[in-house]
Structures are given as structure tokens and as C-alpha cells.
Amino acid sequence: MFLQKVWGDVLTCVVRTRLFEHHFCYNAPMILTLSESVVFTGVSGCFGGAPTPRALWKAVLRKQDFFAPFPEEVEGRLPDELLPGSVLPEVRAALGELFSVRADHIPLPPDLGIGDNPDFWFAAQLMYDALEDAGMPPAGERSDRVALFVGYDSAFNPAEVNWLWHSDVVGQIVATLQRFFPGADNVQMAAVREELAGTLPKLKRRHLELARGEGVVRALAQVFGICDTACLCASGESSVFAGLEAAANALRMNQCDAAVVLVLQPPLSQAQLVGEAALMPFSRARGLMPFTQTSEGTLPGEGGAAFVLQRLGDVRKKSVPQVYAKLHGCAQISGITPQGEGLEESLRRALHRALRRLPNGFRDIDYWEMNASGISEEDAAEEMLLNRLTANRGAHIPLLALGSAKTSFGHAFTAAGALGVLKGVLAVNHRVLPPSVTPTDESFRLRKPEQAYYWVQEARPWIASSMRPRRLAVSSLSCSGRAGAAVLEEVEV
């Protein structure tokens, strides 16, 4: 502890300079507080079946799952076989009518139409709710002391599709028709092109601006008056961890006074499902079955979450409605290491970086919100690492509690990590070990009584030692080797 304090004092220094006037208040000291605590002061979230964090928490406690069959008009058009060995799922946890926005909060354009990108307005609603929860509702003033980090990587949103139709697809259709009707002259083909283009939504500048992720980030910053850092953190399932790590660094370097981390997985289109099915296995079951011999793959989910982070020192100086949890550590690993190490090593590296400031490492963790995707390679890597990390846990240390929100809300792809972080933040705040839907298969491997861990099947009070605060780990993992992890702990204000 003494060495930690000395190291923290060494890292804390005051540098007065005018070189950083673009990022900091003019003539203000740049305070490098790399040991400063960062806390969650606002949250919002909406996942399939749960429109708010409160509803999500109730669903978790009741062990509900929200998997439902695809609508008949969609299911009839989806092929069973995409590529050899690739299939589409029969159920998903869809947002449905929850993919919406309250017009009294977010300014909607009067000519909002089918060519627009609805993801932007849904993201704006999540961001508004998180800021309001943190006691920072947008008031119209511009701020250079708020940072924004967005995880968004949606393929084939309506704005992008409209852009492609106008710019390329119509031309391809006309060229194909001309091959079938070589006798048609240029005037006839021009008339066909004009008629096809006339059936499409009119292409507007707004459609082009919001078609890609960086345009969504820029537009969110403009709507909420953020005129400093606004970045796109598109790292797949680990997007939330990349955003949290960047936000924590910005706060500790005094580049901002508050940071918003927003991650979004909008409704999955048929085209995106086809692409995902070619890249990862989907299950044909009606529920997720991780860590079992019958695991076939994962099930898709949809949703998004937003988090507001601030420095603990600033929170203590002013009236903040509430503090949910402390972000102890966070890390994101881009992929499998050049040495050829596998998924287990990628996840271990991510957890090691997130845990690096804990004196006893993983033994200081009470609960692990796992990836538990149902994909056999990912589950096997997690299980091997779990046994490795708990091998020397010791009889004097409580059993490690385990769970996963995917068993209720599915694999939310880009927002998968954000779902786990939201569940973890709520668990620390309520001081409850949350249950997860337990696979009914008798081969479920995380239910062995002789192990130093257990799968939480019923909600129970989180009994903590007086020697240390309650802590949990959240992680994500993908077959590509990308991994992310965060450590959350309770905090007294």
C-alpha cells in the first residue's frame, strides 16, 4: 500500500503550460492525476424487452429471457443455409417498438423519412437519458469540458442503403437490363434509370452525413453542444471497453470534467444477419445454452447503453444525484497475439490489464459477468481461464460467483460488452449478486460443487468483507481474438 501511495504521488503533478489550451481551460493548470478515481454517475440502457435500466434489472432478478421467433414475414424469407455449415437462428431478443425516441427531448426533423438513419435518434435518446440521470440535462450551452466516445458499427443502415442505391445500385440494374435487352437504346435506358431513381427516397445531405459512424458521432456532439473530444470507438463486442478506457484516461488527464460512453447495436437487418451467420455459429435452440455439450452457437440480441463518468474528487465537491460504481480498471485487446496464442491468452491479457492495480489480482473479484456466448471456442477459452484463475483461490476466499446477461438478452454484438457493464454497474449499486438463466442441460459445466466458483441461480445479498469493497469483473471475447475487460467496485461518496 505504501508503494502504491508513493507511486500515485509521483504520477500526480501540476504542469502549467499554454500548449494545451485547445484541450484545457485557458491558462488553467493541467493536472496529471493518473491515480484519480473515475466513477459512473449516470446510466441509460435499452435492450430487447427492457426499455430502461430499471426494467433490465428487474428482468435479471426474475431470470426472464426475451427470445422470440422472427416475424413470419421475415422468417419466410430467410434461407436456412447461407454457407456450408452456416445457419440462421430461429429466435432473437429484438428491440421492436423499443427502438424509438421521445420527440419532446430530441429535435426530430419535420421531413424525417425512410431514407434517414434512425440509429442516430435512438442513440441521442440514450445519451439524453444518461446525462439526465447524472444531473446534467442538456441546457443548450456549448461545452468543451465534456467528452464523447461512441461504439457504433452498424452495417446497412437505411441512410447508407439509400446512398448506395442512388449512387451505384440503380446503375448496376440498368446495366444488367441492357445486357438482357441489347436492342434498347440509350434514351430508353435513361428513362428506366430515371423511373427507378424516382421510386427511391430522395437523397438528402443529412442522409450522407448520418450514413457512417463518424457522422453519427459528429451529429451527436452538435446536438448536445460538445465542442471538444468526440471519438468513434468501433471495436466490435469490446467497443464499450475501448470507450471506457479512453474516457477514464481523458478524465485523469484533466482533458474533460465528464465523459459519455455510448454503445449501440440497432435492429439487425436480414443482410447483417446473413453476414454474421457466415462469421459465427448461430443456435437453432429457443434459448442460449453456454458451457454445455449441446452448445451450437449464440442467439442475436439488440440494444444500446450510455454511461456518464466523472472524477470522484469532483463528485464529492458538488451535488451529484447518485454514484453507481467506480471504474477500477479497463482494457481492450485488439486480437490474437503475433506469437499465435489463442483466445484464452487474449482474454487473460485483457483481464490482467484491468486487474493490474489490485494487490491480489483475480482473488479480489467476487463476481464475474462472463461472455458466455454459447459459441464453443469462446466458452472453452473462458472455462479454461476460469479454472486457471481460481486454482489457487484458497479456502479462506469466498467462492467466485458467475453469470451472464446473454442468457436473457442474447448476443448484442457491438453492444454485448455494454450490456455486461450495465448489469455489473447495477449489481454493485444494489449490492446484489444477480442471477442468470441457468442452462437446463445436465452437461452444464459450471455447476460442479467441487469447484471454487458457482453459477448464480437465484438473487442473493452481496455479503462483502470489511477488508475490501465489493468488486466484479466484466469481459467480452470474440472468435477473432478480440477481448475486453473491466473491473467495477462499490464506492462511498
HELIX and SHEET records of a PDB file:
HELIX    1   1 PHE A    2  LEU A   11  1                                  10    
HELIX    2   2 PRO A   53  LEU A   61  1                                   9    
HELIX    3   3 GLU A   72  GLU A   75  1                                   4    
HELIX    4   4 GLY A   96  LEU A   98  5                                   3    
HELIX    5   5 PRO A  118  ASP A  133  1                                  16    
HELIX    6   6 PRO A  158  LEU A  164  1                                   7    
HELIX    7   7 TRP A  165  VAL A  169  3                                   5    
HELIX    8   8 VAL A  170  PHE A  180  1                                  11    
HELIX    9   9 ASN A  186  GLY A  198  1                                  13    
HELIX   10  10 ARG A  205  GLU A  209  1                                   5    
HELIX   11  11 GLY A  213  VAL A  223  1                                  11    
HELIX   12  12 GLY A  236  SER A  238  5                                   3    
HELIX   13  13 SER A  239  ARG A  252  1                                  14    
HELIX   14  14 GLN A  270  LEU A  279  1                                  10    
HELIX   15  15 LEU A  312  LYS A  317  1                                   6    
HELIX   16  16 LEU A  343  LEU A  355  1                                  13    
HELIX   17  17 GLY A  361  ASP A  364  5                                   4    
HELIX   18  18 SER A  376  THR A  390  1                                  15    
HELIX   19  19 LYS A  406  PHE A  409  1                                   4    
HELIX   20  20 PHE A  413  ALA A  415  5                                   3    
HELIX   21  21 ALA A  416  HIS A  430  1                                  15    
SHEET    1   A 2 THR A  12  VAL A  15  0                                        
SHEET    2   A 2 MET A  30  THR A  33 -1                                        
SHEET    1   B11 ALA A 230  LEU A 232  0                                        
SHEET    2   B11 VAL A 146  TYR A 152  1                                        
SHEET    3   B11 ALA A 258  GLN A 265  1                                        
SHEET    4   B11 GLY A 303  ARG A 311 -1                                        
SHEET    5   B11 VAL A  38  PHE A  47 -1                                        
SHEET    6   B11 ALA A 325  ILE A 333 -1                                        
SHEET    7   B11 ALA A 483  GLU A 489 -1                                        
SHEET    8   B11 ARG A 471  LEU A 477 -1                                        
SHEET    9   B11 TYR A 367  GLU A 369  1                                        
SHEET   10   B11 LEU A 400  GLY A 403  1                                        
SHEET   11   B11 TYR A 453  TRP A 455  1                                        
SHEET    1   C 2 ALA A  68  PRO A  69  0                                        
SHEET    2   C 2 VAL A  91  ARG A  92 -1                                        
SHEET    1   D 2 VAL A 432  LEU A 433  0                                        
SHEET    2   D 2 ARG A 460  PRO A 461 -1                                        
END                                                                             
